[in-house]
Amino acid sequence: MQLVLNLTGNLIDDELFKFICPGLNLNTSLIELNLSYNKIGDEGARRLSKYLIKNQILTHLNLSNNAIGFDGSRYLAQALKLNSTL
């Protein structure tokens, strides 16, 4: 079974995202994750990057309209170098 998780516009910030990450790490069937229109910043991007480095199932990720800055984008870029499915 392949899953899609749409968390668009839920006011998720870095603090809330740290509670979502353990669930993401345990999931083995999530292929699409939509986190657009939230308040995820650099710290949330760092946490997400750790997930992306290990994950080889996720094929679609939407992070549009968040608060990710320069540092967060660097974390994501490094993760994407190692992730072959996104």
C-alpha positions in Angstrom: 0.0 0.0 0.0 1.3 3.4 -1.0 0.3 6.4 1.1 0.0 10.1 0.5 0.1 12.6 3.4 -1.3 16.1 2.8 -0.6 18.5 5.6 -1.1 21.7 3.6 -1.8 24.9 5.6 -1.8 23.4 9.1 0.5 26.1 10.7 3.2 23.5 11.3 6.3 25.2 12.6 9.7 23.7 13.6 8.4 22.9 17.1 5.4 21.0 15.8 7.4 19.3 13.0 9.7 17.7 15.6 6.7 15.7 16.8 5.8 14.6 13.2 9.3 13.3 12.4 9.3 10.2 14.5 6.2 9.0 12.7 7.7 9.8 9.3 10.8 7.7 10.3 8.7 4.7 11.2 6.6 4.8 8.0 7.7 2.5 5.2 5.0 3.3 2.6 4.7 7.1 2.3 5.3 8.1 -1.3 4.0 11.7 -1.3 4.4 14.3 1.4 2.8 17.8 1.1 3.9 20.3 3.7 3.2 23.4 1.7 1.8 26.6 3.3 3.1 26.0 6.8 5.8 27.7 8.9 8.6 25.2 8.7 12.0 26.9 9.0 15.6 26.0 9.0 15.4 23.7 12.0 12.5 21.8 10.5 14.4 21.5 7.2 17.3 20.0 9.1 15.0 17.4 10.7 13.4 16.7 7.3 16.9 16.3 5.7 17.8 13.6 8.2 14.6 11.8 7.1 15.3 12.2 3.4 18.8 10.9 3.7 17.5 7.6 5.0 14.3 7.4 3.0 14.3 5.8 -0.5 10.5 5.5 -0.9 9.2 9.1 -1.0 8.8 10.2 -4.6 7.1 13.6 -4.2 7.7 16.4 -1.6 6.1 19.8 -1.6 7.6 22.4 0.7 6.4 25.5 -1.0 5.5 28.6 1.0 7.3 27.8 4.2 9.9 29.8 6.1 13.0 27.8 5.1 16.0 30.0 4.8 19.6 29.7 3.5 20.7 27.2 6.2 17.6 25.0 5.8 18.0 25.0 2.0 21.6 23.8 2.4 20.5 20.9 4.6 17.9 19.9 2.0 20.4 20.2 -0.8 22.8 17.8 1.0 20.0 15.3 1.6 18.9 15.4 -2.0 22.4 14.6 -3.1 22.0 11.3 -1.3 18.3 10.6 -2.0 17.8 8.9 -5.3 13.9 8.7 -5.4 12.9 12.3 -5.0 
